[in-house]
Amino acid sequence: MTSYFNTKSPNIFQIIYSDKFKMYDFTILNNNKVIYHYHFKNLKDINKLIQQYK
């Protein structure tokens, strides 16, 4: 997974909250391509991941 984050173009982080499922949909895009997608229950986990790959 880390090789996807070592790109020259900046990564775009997208977070969408679902009231229905009580979860966050977290996506990282690079050059309009999804390079990471996962669902989280809290923002703390997402923030840790963003700081790691920012």
C-alpha positions, 0 to 999 in steps of 0.5 A: 500500500505504501508505494501508492502514496509515494507519488509526485502528484498531491493526494486528495483526501475525501471523507463522507459520513453516512447517517444510515450506517454511522460510518465514515467513507474515507477515500484517497485519490491521486490523479483522479484515481482511487488509491485507497478506500475504507470505512471507519467508525471514528475520525481519529483513525482517519486522522492518523492515516492522513498524517502518515501519508500526507 
